[in-house]
Amino acid sequence: MSLDTLRDAIPDFAKDIRLNLGTLASESLLTDQQKYGTFLAAAYGARNPRVISDIAQWTEDKLSPEAVNAAKAAAAIMAMNNVYYRATHLMSSDEYQKMPARLRMNVIAAPGVEKADFELWALAVSAINGCGMCLDSHEKVVRKAGLSADQVQAALRIASAVSAAAAVLDAEAA
């Protein structure tokens, strides 16, 4: 299994998604860890078993065990945080934004990989989950760490294509 296997599973009506996955596999603006970690975190964030399996197999020899764990952790913590922070941001009362979340988020402080890489993966998953508040927060951290707008955009493009692949495969399975 590889990214090619996943691309082959995408039907012709979604050819653009297939082409974008191939192009993004050669993305050179990100380090290999950033790129492959973004693919893996986005796959877990998109929640499609086929996408997760194929991308996990494709990245297994490209990421350290610590990076694999951190990419999965980014998807897991953002599954929680994106719901909470998106809700507090969307509610008309600003009272909730002033309250502490009182949710454990220890992995953000000690992800097991470079902080900027973990934050980039959290940003990619936040894009999939549609949390503007989290997108702003993680974008500020990665930019402060020295990543460029082009690098942030590269991670967003990967997240977009992986999410679209998951959506297509989910729809085809229905």
N, C-alpha and C positions, 0 to 999 in steps of 0.2 A: 504494500500500500504506500501511496505517496500523494503528493499534491496532484500529480497527473491523474491518479485514480479518482480523486475527488473531482477534478475538472472534467473527466470523462463521464461522470455521473450527472453532470449538469446538462439539461436538455437544450436543444438548439434555440428555443425561444429565449433562453437566457445566455446566449453566446457571449454577450458583452461581459457578463460576470466571469465566465470561463476565461476569456482573454485577459481580463483585469487581474485575476488570480495569477496567471502566468507571468504577466508583466511585473506584478508586485513581488513575486518570488525573487526577482533580480534587483529589487530596490537597493540602491547603493548609498542613500543618504544616511541610513541608520547603520550602527554596528550590527554584526551578525546576531549578537545576543539580543539587541533591541528589536531587530526585525523578526527573528524566529519567536522570541517571547511575545511580541505583539500578535503574531499569527495564533499562537497557542492560547493566550489570554482571550483573544477575540473568539476563538472557537468555543472555549468554555463559556464565555459570555453569551454567545449565540444559542447555546444549549441544544444543538442538533447532534444526536449520537454519531451519525456518519461523519459530519464535519469534524467533531472532536477526535474520533478515531483516526481518520485519515491525516489530519494535521498533527496529531500527537505522534503518529508513526513517522511522518515526514521530518519532524523536528527532533526526534529522540537522539539522534547522533550529532545534532547541531547545538544542543543546549546541555549544560551541566545538570545534574540532578537538582542542585540548588535553584537553578534558573527555572527548571520545569516546575518545581514546587512553588516558587514565587509567582510564576505566571498563573498557575491555578489559584493561588491565594489571592492574587489581584482580582480575578473573576469572582471568587467567593465573597471577598469583603465588599466589592462593589455591588454585588447582588443585594446585599443588605443596605449599604450606605446610599446607593442610588435611590432606593425606595424611600428611605427615611428623609434624606435631604431634598429630594424632588418634592415630596409631600409638604415639608415645612416651607419650602419656597413657593409652592403653588397656593397654599392656604392664604386667605385674605388677611388673617390676623398675623401680625409680625411677632406676636408673643412667643410662638413656637420656635422662631429662629433665634430667639434670645436664650432659650432653655438649653442646658447641656444635653447632648444626645443620650448619655448614659448607656452607650453600647460599646462593647469591647472592640477595639481596633488595634490591638498590639502589633499585628503584622505590618502595619504601615510604618511603625517606628523601627522595626527590625525585620525587613523582608528576606534577608539572606543573600541579596544581590545588591548591586549599586542602587542607591535610592532613586536616582534619576530614571533608571530603567524600570523599576517597579512603578514609579509614578506615571511613566509613559504608558505602561500596560493598563494601569488603573484609568488613565484618561481614555484609552481606546475602548475599554469596557463601558465606561460612563457614556461614551458616544452611542454605543449600541443600546444602552438602557435609557438614553434620553434625559440625563440629569445635567442641566445647565449649570447648576451650582457646583457640582463636582467637576465638570469640565473646566470651569473657571479656576477652581482651586488647584487642580492637578496641572493645568497649563502654566500657571504662575510658578509652580515648583520646578517644572522641567525647564522653563525658560530661564529661571534664576540659576539653575544648574548648568546653563550654557547651551542647551539645545536651541536650535533655530526654529523659526516659523515653518520652514520647509521640512524639517524633521518631524515636527508635530503634525503637519499635513500628511506626511508619509504614513505615520501611524494611523491617522484618521482614515486614510484611503484603504489601508489594510483592513481595518475594522469594518469599513463599509462593504468591501468585497466579501469578506468572510461572513458577515451578517446576511448579505444578500444570498450567498450560496446556501446558507442555512434556511432562509425563508423559502427559496425555490424548492429545496429538497423537502421541507415540511409540507409545502403546498402540493407537491407531486405525490406525497405519501397519503394525502387526505382522500 
